[in-house]
Every structure is written in C-alpha cells, then in structure tokens.
Amino acid sequence: MPDTRDTTHPDATFRISRTVDAPLEMVWRAYTEQEPLMAWFGPKGFSMPHSRYDFRPGGEFHYCLRTPTGFEMWGKWVFVDIVAPTTLSMIISFSDAQGGLTRHPMSAAWPLKTFSTTTFADVGGKTQITIVWEPYQSTADEIFAFQSGHASMAQGCNGTFEQLDEYLAGLPRP
C-alpha cells in the first residue's frame, strides 16, 4: 500500500501515551485478538454488539459501537503493518454496517481516512502504549478538522485506556 500520508502538516499529528500495569504480551493480545477488543475497546458505557476481524496486513476490523442510549457508530481499521508484539499500524475510518466508508457522524469535515501507529514497549513488567495518529489522503479542511479535534481525541483515548486498564486488571496474571 503506497504511503500517502500528509507529512507537510506535522501539527496535525496527534500523539498520546499511557503506561498500563500489565506485561507486554498480555497488552498485545488485548489489542490484537477479537474477543478482548470487543470487551474493552471504546468509551465507557459503550458496547460492541458486532465485529468482523481479520488480523493480517490488508485485513480489517469492522465493528459497531453502541451508546447507552442505543445510537450506533460503525468503524473500520485496515491493518497496514503488524510487528508482534511492538507495532500495529492501520488506516482508521468511520463506516456503515456493510463496511463502506462514511463521514464522522458528528463532523462532516473529519478526514475520511486517518493513519494510526500504536507502539508497545516493556517498561519493567508494565507496558507503555504510544499512539501516533494523523490525517491520511486528506484535504486542507479535513486536516484542520482533525487538528481541531485533538482535545476531544485525547479525552476519548483516555476513556478507552481506562476501559483497557479495567479489562487488564480482571485478567489472571502469569
């Protein structure tokens, strides 16, 4: 897949890190296996009633997140690079139930595609997760919308990290 990321707008790149209290292999499985992802991925209070998962470069994770009020948002990851257990890169999009790309349900200017790389590092038995996320094949207006969304993205990522923390805390330790 050709690299068409827009590197001319470095301020548009979103970065966030979190260290979780679990070993690297456990965190890698939570991120890369379907059942764990369905258990923790998404904002607090959301459920994931549907997902289709094909974990390989070019494969997809197509999922539905349902709010406590019943509103559904569909998303899709297309895996680009997988280097177990340290790196996971993907193209992220909103989608419809059939897997077609759609616009963000609350931001018509949001990029149709974004590119995200998540890295995992062992830090003394804990795992540091770092996400670098940027617009992909985007217009200037989409890049601006993405950049303007950094604060809400941080809030969403931190809430999802909290879900991951709770999930990992409930797992048996080796």
C-alpha positions in Angstrom: 0.0 0.0 0.0 1.6 3.3 -1.0 2.4 5.8 1.7 0.2 8.8 1.0 0.2 10.4 4.5 0.4 14.2 4.6 3.7 15.0 6.3 3.5 18.7 5.4 1.3 19.4 8.4 3.2 18.0 11.4 1.0 19.9 13.8 -1.9 17.8 12.7 -0.3 14.7 14.2 -2.0 13.5 17.4 0.2 11.8 20.0 -0.8 10.1 23.2 0.9 7.6 25.6 -0.2 5.6 28.5 1.6 3.0 30.7 -0.6 0.2 31.7 0.0 -2.3 34.6 0.3 -5.4 32.5 3.0 -7.3 30.7 3.7 -6.6 27.0 2.4 -9.9 25.7 -0.9 -9.5 27.6 -1.4 -6.0 26.2 -0.5 -7.1 22.7 -3.2 -9.8 22.9 -5.8 -7.3 24.2 -5.1 -5.1 21.2 -4.8 -7.9 18.5 -7.4 -10.5 19.4 -11.1 -10.1 18.6 -12.7 -11.1 21.9 -10.5 -8.9 24.1 -11.1 -5.9 21.8 -14.8 -6.4 22.0 -14.6 -6.4 25.8 -12.7 -3.2 26.3 -12.5 -1.0 23.1 -14.5 2.1 23.1 -15.7 4.8 25.5 -17.0 3.8 28.9 -20.6 2.7 28.8 -20.5 1.7 25.1 -20.9 -1.9 23.9 -19.6 -3.6 20.8 -22.5 -5.8 19.6 -20.8 -6.6 16.2 -17.4 -7.1 14.9 -15.7 -8.8 12.0 -12.0 -9.4 12.4 -9.2 -10.4 10.0 -5.9 -9.8 11.7 -3.3 -9.6 8.9 -1.8 -6.8 6.7 -4.7 -5.8 4.4 -7.2 -7.4 6.8 -10.0 -5.5 8.6 -11.5 -5.0 12.0 -15.1 -3.8 11.2 -17.1 -3.0 14.3 -20.1 -1.3 15.8 -20.1 0.7 19.0 -23.4 1.3 20.6 -24.0 4.1 23.1 -26.0 3.5 26.3 -29.0 5.3 24.5 -28.8 2.8 21.6 -27.1 5.1 19.0 -24.7 3.0 16.8 -21.4 4.2 15.2 -19.6 1.9 12.9 -15.8 1.9 12.4 -13.2 0.1 10.4 -9.5 -0.5 10.8 -7.5 -1.8 7.8 -4.3 -3.3 9.1 -1.2 -2.0 7.3 1.8 -3.2 9.4 1.9 -5.7 12.2 5.2 -6.4 14.0 4.3 -8.5 17.1 4.5 -7.5 19.9 5.6 -4.0 19.3 3.9 -2.2 16.4 0.4 -2.0 14.9 -0.3 0.4 12.1 -3.7 0.8 10.5 -6.0 3.1 8.4 -9.0 4.1 10.5 -12.3 5.2 9.1 -15.9 5.5 10.1 -18.1 3.1 8.2 -21.6 1.9 7.7 -22.9 -1.6 8.6 -21.7 -3.0 5.3 -18.1 -1.7 5.7 -18.4 1.2 3.3 -16.6 4.4 4.3 -18.6 7.2 5.8 -18.0 10.6 7.4 -17.7 11.1 11.1 -21.3 11.1 12.5 -20.7 14.5 14.3 -18.1 16.1 12.0 -18.7 16.3 8.2 -15.2 17.8 7.8 -13.4 14.9 9.5 -11.0 13.0 7.3 -12.5 10.0 5.5 -9.3 8.1 6.5 -6.7 8.5 9.2 -3.5 6.6 9.7 -2.5 5.4 13.2 0.5 3.6 14.5 0.4 2.1 18.0 3.7 1.0 19.6 4.1 -1.2 22.7 7.2 -1.2 24.9 8.0 -3.2 28.0 8.8 -0.9 30.9 9.7 -3.1 33.9 6.8 -5.5 33.6 4.3 -2.8 32.6 3.6 -1.7 29.0 3.9 1.8 27.5 1.4 2.3 24.7 2.1 5.2 22.3 -0.4 6.2 19.6 0.6 8.5 16.7 -2.4 9.3 14.6 -2.7 11.6 11.6 -4.8 12.5 8.6 -4.5 10.2 5.6 -5.1 11.3 2.0 -6.9 14.4 3.4 -7.8 17.9 2.2 -6.7 21.0 4.0 -10.2 21.3 5.6 -10.0 17.7 6.8 -6.5 18.2 8.2 -7.8 21.3 10.1 -10.8 19.4 11.4 -8.5 16.6 12.6 -6.1 19.1 14.3 -9.0 20.9 15.9 -10.3 17.6 17.3 -7.1 16.8 19.3 -8.6 17.7 22.7 -11.7 15.5 22.2 -9.4 12.8 20.8 -7.3 12.9 24.0 -10.5 12.6 26.1 -11.7 9.7 24.0 -8.4 7.9 24.1 -8.0 8.4 27.8 -11.5 7.0 28.4 -10.7 4.0 26.2 -7.4 3.5 28.1 -9.4 3.4 31.3 -11.5 0.6 29.8 -8.3 -1.2 28.9 -7.0 -0.8 32.4 -10.2 -2.3 33.8 -10.1 -5.2 31.3 -6.4 -6.0 32.1 -6.9 -5.8 35.9 -9.5 -8.5 35.6 -7.2 -11.0 33.8 -5.2 -13.7 35.6 -1.5 -12.9 35.8 1.1 -15.4 34.7 
